[in-house]
């Protein structure tokens, strides 16, 4: 399988999940601005959506959308315990978090990375993110991870988007439980492997 990624982008989430599950994927770097891959190829030809992540399966099919890809990867190696079994309430709870993170947090960052966004729009986005992060921080109080003591694909996604705060002037330290979660996930050996592979840490 090939995982198309851009350093520190939301593709970091399935990258982490693949390593945590012990799944070998070939990393293919794609520039989200130029839509060019490291070999000069046109990323539009790979993924008509134009953004990462995308997972090229061995059967020739392409899977897109981070929350879907992480579930697919986790289901390939159920023994890794990265996602509860299908049909259980716990599985729906993880999906609940994935949906919340993708719609309420991930997308709220968009104006902050958009050079055409006016100041008022960016301030509104930051205010919205503060509310969302406060809610997550409250949920994490007294917990190791979103689901309690077990690391899941939802934690990989939360870590990825919370990490963007440093690039746009949002200090997650104002939500102690969220900051502690971020540090806890960052310290995981497989997460360190992913960060190093993407050139984010030495």
Buried (B, 14 or more C-beta within 10 A) or exposed (E): BBBBBBBBBBBBBBBBBBBBBEBEBEBBBBEBEEBBBEEEEEBEEBBEEEBBBBBBEEEEEBBBBBBBBBBBBBBBBEEBEBBBEEEEEBBEBBBEBBEBBBEBBBEBBEBBBEEEBEEEBBEBBBEBBBEBBEBBBEBBEEBBBBBEEBBBBBBBBBBBBBBBBEEBEBEBEEBEBBBBBBEBBBEBEBBBBBBEBBEEEE
